[in-house]
């Protein structure tokens, strides 16, 4: 499960998603991109379903 935190960059609120607490390159974005994600969440889900491959065990 990802770790979700709020941060700040140059006075702007950021959402930070980490795979682990020690993640060196977390996925982070601000309000403008968050709104785009929310607006297009169904397209993002379709993209994941189309390209997600089962993990090798």
Buried (B, 14 or more C-beta within 10 A) or exposed (E): EEEEEEEEEEEEEBBBEBEEEEEEEBEBBBEEEEEEEEEEEEEEEEEEEEEEEEEEE
